[in-house]
Amino acid sequence: MGDTRLEPLVLSEDERRTLENWVKRRSTAQGLALRARIVLACAQGGSNVAVAARLGVNRGTVAKWRARFLRDRLDGFPDEPRPGVPRTITDAQVEEVVVRTLEEVPEGGTHWSKRELAARAGISPSSVLRIWRAFGLQPWRTETFKVSPDPLLTGKIRDVVGLYLAPPANAVVFSVDELCEASHNSSDAKSSVM
């Protein structure tokens, strides 16, 4: 038996059909389906406490969706805007960061740093990092070979290979690897070979 103090919730035939479809459809978001079940149960004359117990939800949740449906009907089903600061980075800026990361190389470098890309895109470095994490991008790691932008690379390679192939008598050869920016902080950024 329904609570006589509650405003009766009466559904039109179209509203009932729409709510039943939302409950039955597999692609319906779980939150929307629950709201539809709550309103359908309330329309059968159940009190907030009885509907809450039957559906396994809080009494306040039933009261909230009953009141919202009575006030806004089906238009009240979507979530209301949440509190907090609205988004400041546009989809175009996100796209720019992703495209530049995947398709471009900064002048004089092998990959983008978050600071360089942030300056180019007009957003903060932490925003660039959040975008990279969201898309699983790690521009400092690559599965392909990168050619150094150093214009003197060929001469340096000849010098190093020449020392290994024909070292001078009683000589010791030390090799220092140039690593990416992220590795400079590690303890093995420089290695020596004797």
Backbone as CSV, one residue per row, in Angstrom:
resi,resn,N_x,N_y,N_z,CA_x,CA_y,CA_z,C_x,C_y,C_z
1,MET,0.853,-1.184,0.000,0.000,0.000,0.000,0.886,1.229,0.000
2,GLY,0.582,2.226,-0.842,1.387,3.430,-0.960,1.167,4.383,0.203
3,ASP,2.109,5.275,0.370,2.028,6.306,1.398,1.101,7.400,0.893
4,THR,0.029,7.711,1.641,-0.957,8.693,1.187,-0.433,10.121,1.258
5,ARG,0.687,10.330,1.985,1.262,11.678,2.057,2.094,12.005,0.825
6,LEU,2.480,11.005,0.047,3.280,11.233,-1.157,2.377,11.649,-2.309
7,GLU,2.882,12.570,-3.119,2.144,12.957,-4.323,2.123,11.753,-5.260
8,PRO,0.970,11.372,-5.767,0.913,10.185,-6.631,1.703,10.417,-7.915
9,LEU,2.407,9.379,-8.335,3.214,9.449,-9.542,2.461,8.685,-10.625
10,VAL,1.891,9.420,-11.561,1.093,8.824,-12.628,1.858,8.983,-13.940
11,LEU,1.999,7.869,-14.660,2.738,7.878,-15.925,1.786,7.870,-17.106
12,SER,2.157,8.602,-18.164,1.413,8.467,-19.422,1.866,7.155,-20.069
13,GLU,1.148,6.716,-21.079,1.510,5.458,-21.747,2.876,5.570,-22.418
14,ASP,3.171,6.733,-23.028,4.477,6.941,-23.675,5.612,6.932,-22.650
15,GLU,5.386,7.590,-21.496,6.417,7.611,-20.453,6.688,6.203,-19.938
16,ARG,5.631,5.433,-19.708,5.791,4.060,-19.211,6.574,3.223,-20.228
17,ARG,6.229,3.345,-21.507,6.916,2.590,-22.551,8.396,2.977,-22.612
18,THR,8.679,4.270,-22.543,10.059,4.738,-22.586,10.850,4.210,-21.394
19,LEU,10.290,4.307,-20.201,10.981,3.827,-19.001,11.212,2.318,-19.062
20,GLU,10.215,1.564,-19.514,10.373,0.110,-19.620,11.444,-0.252,-20.641
21,ASN,11.521,0.500,-21.732,12.567,0.257,-22.731,13.950,0.542,-22.155
22,TRP,14.081,1.600,-21.378,15.366,1.915,-20.756,15.799,0.804,-19.802
23,VAL,14.845,0.230,-19.098,15.173,-0.852,-18.155,15.603,-2.105,-18.915
24,LYS,14.929,-2.434,-20.029,15.185,-3.672,-20.764,16.439,-3.604,-21.642
25,ARG,16.729,-2.428,-22.181,17.805,-2.303,-23.148,19.166,-2.550,-22.502
26,ARG,19.988,-3.367,-23.119,21.312,-3.674,-22.571,22.278,-2.506,-22.662
27,SER,22.081,-1.647,-23.640,23.018,-0.543,-23.843,22.711,0.671,-22.961
28,THR,21.651,0.609,-22.183,21.302,1.725,-21.306,22.313,1.816,-20.170
29,ALA,22.743,3.026,-19.860,23.656,3.228,-18.731,22.984,2.724,-17.452
30,GLN,23.767,2.139,-16.563,23.214,1.550,-15.346,22.486,2.579,-14.490
31,GLY,23.021,3.778,-14.402,22.376,4.826,-13.604,21.008,5.183,-14.146
32,LEU,20.913,5.299,-15.464,19.633,5.626,-16.093,18.625,4.489,-15.908
33,ALA,19.088,3.255,-16.042,18.195,2.106,-15.856,17.671,2.046,-14.418
34,LEU,18.529,2.334,-13.446,18.090,2.337,-12.047,17.041,3.421,-11.808
35,ARG,17.271,4.602,-12.366,16.298,5.692,-12.214,14.944,5.291,-12.808
36,ALA,14.998,4.633,-13.965,13.751,4.184,-14.603,13.047,3.151,-13.732
37,ARG,13.797,2.201,-13.141,13.182,1.198,-12.248,12.550,1.860,-11.029
38,ILE,13.229,2.877,-10.490,12.694,3.597,-9.319,11.360,4.251,-9.671
39,VAL,11.313,4.968,-10.790,10.089,5.679,-11.172,8.976,4.685,-11.492
40,LEU,9.296,3.593,-12.158,8.268,2.588,-12.455,7.709,1.985,-11.163
41,ALA,8.574,1.709,-10.195,8.115,1.156,-8.914,7.272,2.172,-8.153
42,CYS,7.662,3.435,-8.204,6.875,4.480,-7.529,5.510,4.645,-8.196
43,ALA,5.466,4.454,-9.517,4.209,4.589,-10.244,3.233,3.471,-9.879
44,GLN,3.748,2.358,-9.399,2.883,1.258,-8.973,2.287,1.518,-7.590
45,GLY,2.638,2.640,-6.991,2.046,3.011,-5.714,2.912,2.695,-4.511
46,GLY,4.158,2.310,-4.715,5.028,1.984,-3.587,5.520,3.228,-2.869
47,SER,5.718,3.098,-1.556,6.296,4.211,-0.792,7.800,4.258,-1.062
48,ASN,8.426,5.364,-0.677,9.870,5.495,-0.876,10.624,4.386,-0.150
49,VAL,10.190,4.062,1.073,10.861,3.027,1.863,10.707,1.660,1.200
50,ALA,9.495,1.338,0.743,9.240,0.040,0.110,10.015,-0.097,-1.198
51,VAL,10.027,0.963,-2.008,10.756,0.925,-3.283,12.251,0.793,-3.019
52,ALA,12.752,1.528,-2.033,14.177,1.457,-1.691,14.554,0.048,-1.257
53,ALA,13.737,-0.575,-0.429,14.022,-1.929,0.049,13.973,-2.934,-1.104
54,ARG,12.993,-2.789,-1.985,12.851,-3.731,-3.089,14.003,-3.623,-4.090
55,LEU,14.470,-2.392,-4.343,15.537,-2.195,-5.341,16.928,-2.173,-4.725
56,GLY,17.001,-2.198,-3.385,18.314,-2.220,-2.727,19.056,-0.901,-2.805
57,VAL,18.318,0.203,-2.738,18.938,1.527,-2.767,18.523,2.305,-1.521
58,ASN,19.113,3.453,-1.344,18.819,4.307,-0.210,17.450,4.979,-0.395
59,ARG,16.753,5.200,0.702,15.448,5.867,0.660,15.570,7.264,0.064
60,GLY,16.679,7.950,0.362,16.907,9.292,-0.182,17.040,9.291,-1.695
61,THR,17.625,8.219,-2.228,17.760,8.103,-3.684,16.381,8.001,-4.332
62,VAL,15.510,7.207,-3.736,14.142,7.063,-4.261,13.414,8.401,-4.176
63,ALA,13.537,9.078,-3.043,12.863,10.374,-2.865,13.357,11.388,-3.896
64,LYS,14.666,11.388,-4.133,15.251,12.338,-5.091,14.697,12.120,-6.497
65,TRP,14.673,10.851,-6.968,14.237,10.595,-8.340,12.731,10.688,-8.495
66,ARG,11.979,10.394,-7.433,10.526,10.602,-7.477,10.235,12.090,-7.647
67,ALA,10.872,12.914,-6.813,10.645,14.366,-6.864,11.107,14.950,-8.200
68,ARG,12.259,14.503,-8.688,12.758,15.043,-9.949,11.842,14.650,-11.097
69,PHE,11.317,13.419,-11.095,10.408,13.007,-12.161,9.103,13.808,-12.097
70,LEU,8.575,14.010,-10.899,7.341,14.790,-10.765,7.546,16.228,-11.243
71,ARG,8.732,16.771,-11.026,9.023,18.150,-11.408,9.324,18.275,-12.900
72,ASP,10.189,17.375,-13.445,10.700,17.545,-14.811,10.262,16.444,-15.788
73,ARG,9.577,15.441,-15.295,9.184,14.271,-16.091,10.439,13.599,-16.666
74,LEU,10.414,13.129,-17.910,11.564,12.418,-18.481,12.780,13.316,-18.689
75,ASP,12.539,14.617,-18.822,13.660,15.555,-19.006,14.556,15.633,-17.770
76,GLY,14.079,15.175,-16.610,14.868,15.242,-15.389,15.796,14.055,-15.197
77,PHE,15.784,13.093,-16.115,16.590,11.894,-15.940,18.098,12.092,-16.118
78,PRO,18.564,12.895,-17.056,20.023,13.058,-17.177,20.610,13.696,-15.916
79,ASP,21.894,13.434,-15.696,22.573,14.032,-14.548,22.611,15.539,-14.687
80,GLU,22.461,16.212,-13.574,22.612,17.658,-13.566,24.098,17.982,-13.569
81,PRO,24.468,19.183,-13.994,25.889,19.536,-13.999,26.492,19.387,-12.604
82,ARG,27.687,18.847,-12.569,28.374,18.629,-11.302,29.107,19.896,-10.885
83,PRO,29.328,20.050,-9.569,30.080,21.212,-9.124,31.553,21.073,-9.506
84,GLY,32.245,22.179,-9.508,33.666,22.153,-9.825,33.984,23.111,-10.949
85,VAL,35.253,23.219,-11.213,35.726,24.132,-12.245,35.449,23.518,-13.609
86,PRO,34.876,24.287,-14.521,34.632,23.741,-15.859,35.949,23.508,-16.605
87,ARG,35.897,22.656,-17.591,37.073,22.331,-18.393,37.616,23.576,-19.083
88,THR,38.933,23.746,-19.068,39.532,24.901,-19.729,40.289,24.515,-20.992
89,ILE,40.591,23.242,-21.151,41.310,22.781,-22.333,40.288,22.259,-23.337
90,THR,40.345,22.791,-24.534,39.375,22.414,-25.560,39.775,21.094,-26.218
91,ASP,38.814,20.489,-26.914,39.107,19.271,-27.654,40.141,19.534,-28.742
92,ALA,40.120,20.730,-29.319,41.090,21.086,-30.357,42.506,21.109,-29.782
93,GLN,42.669,21.615,-28.546,43.987,21.629,-27.918,44.457,20.205,-27.606
94,VAL,43.552,19.359,-27.159,43.906,17.955,-26.900,44.349,17.297,-28.197
95,GLU,43.592,17.522,-29.260,43.943,16.949,-30.559,45.304,17.455,-31.027
96,GLU,45.564,18.753,-30.843,46.849,19.324,-31.252,48.003,18.641,-30.522
97,VAL,47.863,18.427,-29.211,48.923,17.782,-28.432,49.158,16.358,-28.932
98,VAL,48.091,15.615,-29.165,48.226,14.229,-29.619,48.849,14.178,-31.013
99,VAL,48.382,15.022,-31.925,48.898,15.011,-33.297,50.363,15.423,-33.320
100,ARG,50.710,16.491,-32.606,52.113,16.918,-32.580,53.007,15.838,-31.980
101,THR,52.529,15.185,-30.927,53.326,14.146,-30.280,53.598,12.995,-31.236
102,LEU,52.584,12.594,-31.988,52.713,11.423,-32.852,53.311,11.722,-34.220
103,GLU,53.115,12.937,-34.724,53.481,13.193,-36.115,54.591,14.211,-36.320
104,GLU,54.968,14.952,-35.296,55.984,15.989,-35.477,57.134,15.776,-34.508
105,VAL,58.259,16.361,-34.868,59.434,16.358,-33.995,59.868,17.811,-33.852
106,PRO,60.165,18.257,-32.640,60.590,19.650,-32.499,61.937,19.888,-33.170
107,GLU,62.152,21.102,-33.602,63.400,21.446,-34.261,64.567,21.238,-33.295
108,GLY,65.573,20.488,-33.761,66.754,20.247,-32.942,66.563,19.174,-31.880
109,GLY,65.499,18.386,-31.952,65.248,17.355,-30.945,64.772,16.069,-31.577
110,THR,64.693,15.028,-30.756,64.214,13.741,-31.248,62.783,13.469,-30.829
111,HIS,62.310,14.172,-29.799,60.937,14.016,-29.338,60.549,15.249,-28.535
112,TRP,59.260,15.405,-28.315,58.760,16.555,-27.562,58.989,16.359,-26.070
113,SER,59.358,17.432,-25.392,59.302,17.430,-23.933,57.965,18.070,-23.563
114,LYS,57.510,17.802,-22.357,56.203,18.357,-21.984,56.253,19.886,-21.959
115,ARG,57.376,20.464,-21.600,57.487,21.934,-21.545,57.473,22.560,-22.938
116,GLU,58.220,21.949,-23.868,58.229,22.462,-25.240,56.840,22.391,-25.872
117,LEU,56.210,21.256,-25.714,54.891,21.071,-26.320,53.842,21.959,-25.656
118,ALA,53.965,22.152,-24.345,53.031,23.026,-23.636,53.157,24.463,-24.141
119,ALA,54.390,24.910,-24.338,54.603,26.271,-24.842,54.027,26.420,-26.244
120,ARG,54.186,25.402,-27.080,53.679,25.459,-28.446,52.159,25.405,-28.483
121,ALA,51.551,24.591,-27.597,50.091,24.420,-27.610,49.368,25.478,-26.781
122,GLY,50.105,26.216,-25.948,49.471,27.253,-25.132,48.751,26.719,-23.906
123,ILE,49.218,25.591,-23.370,48.635,25.022,-22.154,49.771,24.717,-21.174
124,SER,49.431,24.270,-19.987,50.455,24.007,-18.968,51.136,22.660,-19.221
125,PRO,52.388,22.524,-18.751,53.086,21.239,-18.883,52.342,20.088,-18.203
126,SER,51.700,20.361,-17.068,50.960,19.286,-16.395,49.757,18.843,-17.234
127,SER,49.167,19.765,-17.999,48.063,19.391,-18.887,48.558,18.491,-20.011
128,VAL,49.733,18.804,-20.551,50.320,17.958,-21.591,50.543,16.552,-21.039
129,LEU,51.083,16.482,-19.826,51.343,15.182,-19.209,50.041,14.402,-18.984
130,ARG,48.977,15.091,-18.543,47.684,14.413,-18.354,47.138,13.885,-19.683
131,ILE,47.299,14.653,-20.750,46.840,14.217,-22.069,47.649,13.003,-22.513
132,TRP,48.971,13.058,-22.349,49.810,11.912,-22.719,49.380,10.667,-21.958
133,ARG,49.117,10.813,-20.654,48.703,9.652,-19.858,47.343,9.119,-20.327
134,ALA,46.417,10.034,-20.618,45.083,9.618,-21.054,45.135,8.825,-22.359
135,PHE,46.073,9.168,-23.244,46.179,8.497,-24.539,47.289,7.445,-24.552
136,GLY,47.952,7.246,-23.422,49.009,6.229,-23.343,50.234,6.581,-24.161
137,LEU,50.524,7.864,-24.293,51.670,8.303,-25.096,52.916,8.473,-24.226
138,GLN,54.040,8.014,-24.730,55.328,8.189,-24.071,56.338,8.564,-25.146
139,PRO,56.410,9.839,-25.514,57.257,10.217,-26.645,58.750,9.974,-26.405
140,TRP,59.156,9.842,-25.171,60.569,9.587,-24.889,60.922,8.117,-25.103
141,ARG,59.905,7.262,-25.280,60.124,5.849,-25.568,59.653,5.595,-26.986
142,THR,60.435,4.853,-27.714,60.046,4.583,-29.088,60.445,3.172,-29.465
143,GLU,59.746,2.609,-30.437,60.069,1.275,-30.911,60.873,1.336,-32.210
144,THR,61.145,2.524,-32.689,61.916,2.673,-33.916,63.213,3.402,-33.617
145,PHE,64.157,3.324,-34.530,65.441,3.984,-34.369,65.287,5.467,-34.645
146,LYS,65.919,6.278,-33.814,65.899,7.719,-34.019,67.286,8.189,-34.421
147,VAL,67.349,8.996,-35.432,68.612,9.562,-35.869,68.853,10.830,-35.071
148,SER,70.066,10.979,-34.580,70.409,12.153,-33.797,70.386,13.396,-34.689
149,PRO,69.912,14.518,-34.155,69.907,15.754,-34.947,71.270,16.452,-34.950
150,ASP,72.263,15.856,-34.297,73.595,16.454,-34.186,74.247,16.517,-35.572
151,PRO,74.611,17.720,-36.070,75.223,17.828,-37.401,76.628,17.218,-37.460
152,LEU,77.266,17.046,-36.308,78.614,16.481,-36.279,78.603,14.979,-35.990
153,LEU,77.452,14.342,-36.101,77.303,12.933,-35.733,78.233,12.025,-36.531
154,THR,78.328,12.222,-37.832,79.138,11.340,-38.675,80.597,11.363,-38.236
155,GLY,81.143,12.533,-38.001,82.535,12.646,-37.550,82.754,11.983,-36.201
156,LYS,81.811,12.138,-35.290,81.925,11.522,-33.964,81.896,9.994,-34.073
157,ILE,81.026,9.474,-34.941,80.937,8.020,-35.120,82.257,7.482,-35.660
158,ARG,82.828,8.171,-36.645,84.113,7.729,-37.201,85.190,7.706,-36.133
159,ASP,85.240,8.752,-35.298,86.251,8.815,-34.244,86.103,7.662,-33.256
160,VAL,84.879,7.418,-32.797,84.647,6.368,-31.795,84.910,4.988,-32.382
161,VAL,84.397,4.718,-33.577,84.611,3.416,-34.202,86.087,3.200,-34.490
162,GLY,86.772,4.243,-34.918,88.217,4.151,-35.174,88.989,3.783,-33.912
163,LEU,88.593,4.350,-32.762,89.270,4.019,-31.504,89.039,2.560,-31.124
164,TYR,87.834,2.053,-31.363,87.544,0.652,-31.022,88.234,-0.315,-31.984
165,LEU,88.269,0.021,-33.281,88.844,-0.890,-34.266,90.368,-0.880,-34.248
166,ALA,90.947,0.277,-34.016,92.417,0.375,-34.010,92.852,1.274,-32.861
167,PRO,92.755,0.790,-31.616,93.140,1.649,-30.495,94.646,1.863,-30.462
168,PRO,95.087,3.045,-30.046,96.523,3.285,-29.897,97.085,2.355,-28.813
169,ALA,98.396,2.088,-28.880,99.037,1.208,-27.898,98.930,1.807,-26.508
170,ASN,98.686,0.960,-25.491,98.560,1.357,-24.084,97.461,2.406,-23.854
171,ALA,96.412,2.333,-24.618,95.329,3.312,-24.490,94.135,2.687,-23.766
172,VAL,93.412,3.524,-23.100,92.156,3.140,-22.462,91.061,3.971,-23.125
173,VAL,89.994,3.316,-23.551,88.911,4.007,-24.234,87.736,4.135,-23.271
174,PHE,87.271,5.366,-23.070,86.081,5.622,-22.254,84.958,6.050,-23.182
175,SER,83.763,5.537,-22.933,82.611,5.897,-23.741,81.552,6.511,-22.846
176,VAL,81.034,7.663,-23.244,79.966,8.318,-22.499,78.760,8.393,-23.427
177,ASP,77.680,7.781,-22.997,76.469,7.784,-23.807,75.681,9.049,-23.570
178,GLU,75.148,9.626,-24.668,74.222,10.746,-24.548,72.834,10.137,-24.468
179,LEU,72.163,10.373,-23.340,70.838,9.793,-23.144,69.788,10.884,-23.157
180,CYS,68.561,10.459,-23.233,67.465,11.429,-23.238,67.371,12.145,-21.899
181,GLU,66.653,13.221,-21.907,66.485,14.104,-20.745,66.058,13.354,-19.483
182,ALA,65.142,12.379,-19.614,64.608,11.667,-18.454,65.670,10.828,-17.765
183,SER,66.697,10.384,-18.521,67.702,9.503,-17.935,68.822,10.252,-17.227
184,HIS,68.936,11.565,-17.411,70.030,12.305,-16.784,69.983,12.240,-15.275
185,ASN,68.814,11.981,-14.728,68.692,11.933,-13.273,69.106,10.589,-12.704
186,SER,69.189,9.563,-13.547,69.523,8.246,-13.006,71.008,8.137,-12.766
187,SER,71.381,7.220,-11.903,72.777,7.078,-11.506,73.612,6.475,-12.609
188,ASP,73.012,5.740,-13.563,73.804,5.135,-14.621,73.635,5.871,-15.944
189,ALA,73.544,7.188,-15.892,73.422,7.963,-17.107,74.720,7.909,-17.904
190,LYS,75.831,7.731,-17.232,77.125,7.638,-17.925,77.696,6.256,-17.671
191,SER,78.197,5.652,-18.700,78.825,4.351,-18.532,80.246,4.416,-19.053
192,SER,81.077,3.624,-18.498,82.463,3.623,-18.970,82.828,2.227,-19.405
193,VAL,83.612,2.151,-20.462,84.090,0.890,-20.995,85.598,0.939,-20.979
194,MET,86.257,-0.105,-20.464,87.713,-0.114,-20.440,88.237,-1.229,-21.296
